[in-house]
């Protein structure tokens, strides 16, 4: 039997074609058109002339971005923060998931898990305000506590040195509750008989965790970490923007690629350079995600992205 | 039952301690907001924000709700955007998932890749922003809070995976009875996908409810401000705070230092996260289910 032509197939299934149209148009408009718009990175953009009318600038935008030293700073910050998030969050998630599973009090377990999952549900705007309530110089809880103990108050919003610690803490606070769920699911999947056998053989609980639970978690850890590494050059805009806001004193320690692009576009209005920085980030992300996916695929084909 | 041997006792003490500390750390900031929103302004100026209110007053809430054009209006915008956005988004994503779940449709894989590729490479903020502002002219239009977030590749993949698990015989028999794809999707696949749709709906609704990014970028007209943007403006812009005070306090002559400025921010926060906290006990398990659902992709 001869295979029908693709055109005939599509005409016959025109309803399916029609049903896919909203998505096709959506991704075309909001994702593919902007890729074409990346020419801004090579232009001296001005609003009146738009993307196509503005004069060409060659590689000037890129040159400026790299020579200013900003490229190195924001790339390093993005990379190191994400590295810290991956390490700290995963370790805490694993430890807490193991502790939670072994918990005998059912109600205690339910309530504490709910409490830890709660931060996932609030917006970064809210988180920014929560941090402010603790860290503000005049009315923040931290300074109130320090002063009531006779210590000097600390000026967190004017001291860059505190921020790496604070940002890592807040990232853990917001994401551990939900990140933990993957590990909980993995531990629950382990066959209970193996544990009972180990118990009968006289292995104490610490040995059981070390020799049984952790090895079982390794596949989950590898996959989650690799997928996170795929996004290592993508800063969490909400986290950095809402916590730091437009506080220039802190930028050296807190500026990531995403906040830099945002500011260059909307505050200093250097559209061309902002687009160049964004283009640079997109390429970095594309390369790392391809490498990460290759590694995942090598490790376990079922979990690769494509 | 397990025996309580020494190692288990040690382990239990350690894990109960660890979990308690973390759970409390996660919860304490919420206590701070609630307590501060109820505290008298003078007490906040004197002692700072606190975890236990030293005085109880509803002043901040009265100010926040006095002029319905501010907080209540923002509430209305948020609810409108969340309801319409979520319904449209979930329905359209399910429809898309239906198309790419059909193995017999020859461009299904091509379409899936067309969508998936956008997660690998995207042009970033600048061209996207200029497109929406200059070419789509969506500034200060409520559609801008809905449209750019309509489709998420991740949820489409989750929905597709679920639909692939539905026995094909169901749609085949309907097909023989003369139903077309659109009918089969609406009357067979949608109802059968209810469990996964419920989960996706909640995730999407949470995202629309909490969104501040789109409104921060594209909304400057006050009457179109959603709750999160109002909160953001109150926090970052003290002029904004003063203006809200004047509107609700009765004119420019009012003595602003006596108004609950610090507690007002907290009160608006409570108002913004209130519905989530209220629904939290009922919806939490769907989110837990949804996250593990995403872990097994199809």
Contacts between the chains, C-beta under 8 A, distances in Angstrom:
chain1	res1	chain2	res2	distance
A	6	B	106	6.4
A	6	B	107	7.7
A	9	B	106	5.3
A	10	B	106	8.0
A	10	B	107	7.1
A	13	B	105	5.9
A	13	B	181	7.5
A	15	B	180	5.5
A	15	B	181	4.7
A	15	B	182	5.5
A	16	B	99	5.2
A	16	B	102	6.8
A	16	B	105	5.4
A	16	B	181	5.4
A	19	B	95	5.2
A	19	B	96	7.5
A	19	B	98	6.8
A	19	B	99	5.2
A	19	B	181	6.7
A	19	B	182	6.5
A	19	B	185	7.1
A	20	B	96	6.2
A	20	B	99	4.4
A	20	B	100	7.6
A	20	B	111	5.7
A	22	B	92	5.1
A	22	B	95	7.3
A	22	B	96	7.2
A	22	B	150	7.9
A	23	B	92	6.9
A	23	B	93	7.8
A	23	B	96	4.1
A	23	B	99	7.9
A	23	B	111	7.7
A	23	B	115	6.4
A	23	B	151	5.8
A	23	B	156	7.5
A	24	B	111	7.2
A	24	B	114	7.2
A	26	B	147	8.0
A	26	B	150	5.9
A	26	B	151	5.0
A	27	B	114	6.6
A	27	B	115	5.5
A	27	B	118	5.6
A	27	B	151	6.9
A	29	B	131	7.7
A	29	B	136	7.8
A	30	B	128	6.9
A	30	B	131	7.8
A	30	B	147	7.8
A	30	B	148	5.8
A	31	B	118	4.1
A	31	B	122	6.1
A	31	B	123	7.6
A	32	B	118	7.7
A	33	B	127	7.7
A	33	B	131	5.9
A	34	B	122	7.3
A	34	B	123	3.8
A	34	B	124	7.7
A	34	B	127	3.8
A	34	B	128	4.5
A	34	B	131	5.7
A	35	B	121	7.2
A	35	B	122	7.5
A	35	B	123	4.7
A	35	B	127	7.5
A	36	B	127	7.6
A	37	B	123	6.1
A	37	B	126	7.6
A	37	B	127	2.8
A	37	B	128	7.6
A	37	B	130	6.5
A	37	B	131	6.1
A	38	B	123	5.1
A	38	B	124	8.0
A	38	B	127	5.8
A	40	B	126	6.1
A	40	B	127	6.0
A	40	B	130	7.0
A	41	B	126	7.9
A	47	B	134	7.1
A	50	B	134	6.3
A	50	B	135	7.9
A	51	B	127	7.6
A	51	B	130	6.6
A	92	B	22	7.9
A	95	B	18	7.2
A	96	B	18	7.0
A	96	B	19	6.6
A	96	B	22	6.2
A	98	B	15	7.8
A	99	B	14	7.6
A	99	B	15	3.5
A	99	B	18	5.5
A	99	B	19	5.5
A	100	B	15	7.6
A	100	B	19	6.2
A	102	B	11	6.6
A	102	B	12	7.4
A	102	B	15	6.1
A	103	B	12	7.9
A	103	B	15	6.5
A	103	B	16	7.4
A	103	B	19	7.0
A	104	B	12	7.1
A	108	B	16	7.5
A	108	B	19	7.9
A	111	B	23	7.5
A	112	B	19	5.0
A	112	B	20	6.9
A	112	B	22	7.7
A	112	B	23	3.9
A	114	B	280	7.4
A	114	B	281	7.4
A	114	B	284	6.1
A	115	B	23	4.0
A	115	B	24	7.5
A	115	B	26	5.2
A	115	B	27	4.6
A	116	B	22	6.0
A	116	B	23	5.5
A	116	B	26	4.9
A	117	B	284	6.4
A	117	B	287	7.4
A	117	B	288	7.6
A	118	B	26	6.0
A	118	B	27	6.7
A	118	B	30	7.0
A	118	B	280	6.9
A	119	B	26	5.6
A	120	B	287	7.6
A	121	B	206	6.5
A	121	B	210	7.9
A	121	B	273	7.8
A	121	B	276	5.1
A	121	B	280	6.7
A	122	B	210	7.1
A	122	B	273	5.5
A	122	B	276	7.0
A	123	B	210	3.7
A	123	B	211	7.6
A	123	B	212	5.8
A	123	B	228	5.5
A	123	B	272	7.8
A	124	B	212	7.1
A	125	B	212	4.8
A	125	B	228	5.2
A	125	B	231	5.3
A	125	B	232	4.8
A	125	B	235	7.2
A	126	B	231	7.2
A	126	B	269	5.8
A	126	B	272	6.8
A	126	B	273	6.0
A	128	B	235	6.6
A	129	B	33	7.4
A	129	B	231	7.2
A	129	B	235	5.4
A	129	B	265	6.3
A	129	B	266	7.6
A	129	B	269	5.5
A	130	B	29	4.1
A	130	B	30	7.8
A	130	B	32	7.0
A	130	B	33	6.6
A	132	B	235	7.0
A	133	B	29	7.1
A	133	B	32	5.1
A	133	B	33	6.7
A	133	B	36	6.5
A	133	B	49	4.6
A	133	B	266	7.3
A	134	B	29	7.2
A	134	B	32	7.2
A	134	B	49	7.8
A	136	B	48	7.8
A	136	B	49	7.7
A	138	B	48	7.1
A	139	B	44	5.7
A	139	B	45	7.2
A	139	B	48	3.9
A	139	B	49	5.4
A	139	B	262	6.1
A	140	B	48	6.2
A	140	B	49	6.7
A	141	B	32	6.4
A	141	B	48	6.3
A	141	B	49	5.5
A	141	B	50	7.0
A	141	B	51	7.2
A	143	B	48	6.8
A	144	B	47	6.3
A	144	B	48	3.8
A	144	B	49	7.5
A	144	B	50	7.4
A	173	B	25	6.9
A	173	B	26	6.4
A	173	B	29	8.0
A	176	B	22	7.5
A	176	B	26	8.0
A	177	B	26	6.6
A	178	B	287	7.6
A	178	B	291	6.1
A	181	B	288	5.6
A	181	B	291	4.8
A	181	B	292	6.4
A	182	B	291	6.9
A	182	B	292	7.1
A	182	B	295	5.8
A	185	B	292	4.4
A	185	B	295	6.6
A	199	B	2	7.7
A	204	B	5	7.2
A	204	B	7	3.8
A	205	B	7	4.9
A	205	B	8	5.5
A	205	B	11	4.8
A	206	B	7	6.3
A	206	B	11	6.9
A	237	B	213	7.5
A	238	B	212	7.9
A	238	B	213	7.1
A	242	B	232	7.9
A	245	B	236	5.9
A	246	B	236	7.7
A	258	B	125	7.6
A	261	B	124	6.5
A	261	B	125	5.4
A	261	B	126	6.8
A	262	B	125	6.3
A	265	B	125	6.3
A	265	B	126	5.5
A	265	B	129	6.3
A	266	B	217	7.8
A	271	B	126	6.1
A	271	B	130	7.1
A	274	B	125	7.3
A	274	B	126	4.9
A	275	B	124	7.4
A	275	B	126	4.0
A	275	B	127	6.5
A	278	B	123	6.9
A	278	B	124	2.9
A	278	B	125	5.8
A	278	B	126	5.1
A	278	B	127	7.9
A	279	B	123	7.5
A	279	B	124	6.8
A	281	B	124	6.1
A	282	B	121	6.0
A	282	B	122	6.2
A	282	B	123	6.3
A	282	B	124	5.4
A	285	B	121	7.7
A	286	B	120	5.9
A	286	B	121	4.8
A	289	B	120	5.8
A	290	B	120	7.4
A	303	B	297	7.9
A	305	B	116	7.9
A	305	B	119	8.0
A	306	B	113	7.9
A	306	B	116	6.6
